[in-house]
Amino acid sequence: MKKAKLAKKPDSKTSEEILNRSAYCVFADEIRSEVNGKQTIIGIYGSDVIVPQFPFTFETLSLQITVRTPVDNLFKEVRFFLSIPGQENSTELTTVTGPFSDKRKSPSDRYFQLTYASKLKNIVVPEKGEVIVWAQIDNEKMFVGKMRLALPENQFNPDILVAPMLHYKKMRENLAQNLRDQLAIDIVNLIVSELPDYPVNDSGDMVVPLANNRVKIYFSKILKDDTKVTVNMIPTDVDFKVLEQNSIGMIIEINSGMARVQEISLQYED
């Protein structure tokens, strides 16, 4: 991919010729063209995306860009660019050249539609902001699509909540009953006040999303070293692997993408 000078966000289109043109972009984990002519789109991103930290890396980022123009206003050349917050230059994705009049599906078509798909790897976003796709259509710049990346409003590391609980468990036998009760109440209040709305399954395990299609699951209880934990996914054909496990939780990598996961449950066997 080529580097290009960073362009300002395209101004609103005012000329009579440009008003009838339109463009949009689909951001997703993966976009596949099937043999039957269909397309499979996995993990579509919305306009606002929450990430766990910056810099954030998209291991894969797929784009499907569509530009639509009247047949009496065909372009000669289209260049697509990707702008990333925190990077001075835009990246040129591709250049598509005409003649486009020969590519219409039917001579009676009033509009011509150009579609371009790209699969990018290891895209690093240094800071929060907007990832923008734009086009250079002949001599006109045109906005195509964007998604905004940001951190959670109440970001924290859940590990800091586990430490006070373990510390309390060790020292509680040496405390007077009333002091033990008050300390327990304080710890519970801390957890309730700091804990974001992370999903909890039927067994009480907390599921925390991480970067790069990974999740950390905090067990509903502290496990013994020899406890076997079986992970169940819905749907059952989700491809995953356990990267790390200890007495309080485990980290799982979802190889087929988080978008497919409907439920994660655990089964404990002492």
C-alpha positions, 0 to 999 in steps of 0.5 A: 500500500502506498502512502499519500499526503493526509487530506482534509475531510472532504467538504460537502458536495455542492456541484450539480454533477457530484450531488447525485454520486454516493459512496459507503464502506462496510468495515468487518473482520472478514468479507468472502466471495462465495462460488455461488455469487453470494458474499459472506460478511463476518463481524461487521463494525458499527460507527462506534467501536470500543477497544481495550487500549491504545495503540490497538491492532486490527489483526485483520480489517476487511473493507467493502467500498461502493461508489455509485454514480449516474451513467451520464457522469462517469468517472475516469479514475478512482483512488481509495485511501485509508486515514488512521488517527495519530498517523500523519499520512493516509494510505492508498488502498488502490487505484481503479481506472476506466473506461467504466462505460463498458462495465455496466450490467445493462445499457439501460442502467441509469447508474453505474456502481463500482465495488472494491473489497480489501483485506488489510492485516496488522493495522495499528491505530495509535490513538482514539479517533476516526478511521476514515475511508475516502476517495479521490474521484478524478479531481474531486475528494469524496467521503466514503465511511468512518468508524470511531474508536474509543476506550470504555468510559469506565476502564479498569483492570478486573485483576485489581478487584481480585486482590482485595478479596484474596487479601481479605480471605487470608486475614479475616481469621485474625480480625474481630467479627464486627471489623470483618463484617465491615471490611467485607462490606467495603470490599463488596461496595468497591466491586459494585462501584468499579465494575463495568457492565460485563456479561456474567453467565448462568454459573456466575463467571464474568466474561471480559473482552480483550483485544484481538478476538480474546476474552478473559473469563473470571471464575465464579470461585477460586479453583484448586490447582487440579480442577479441570475446566471445560469450555462450552461455546454456542454455537458449538462449531466456534473454533477457540483455544485456551491460552492461559489458565490459573486459579481465578480465570483463563484467557481464550482466543476465538479463532473464528471471530467474536461476532459468532459467539452467542454464549460461553459457559464453563463446567468445573470438574474437581 
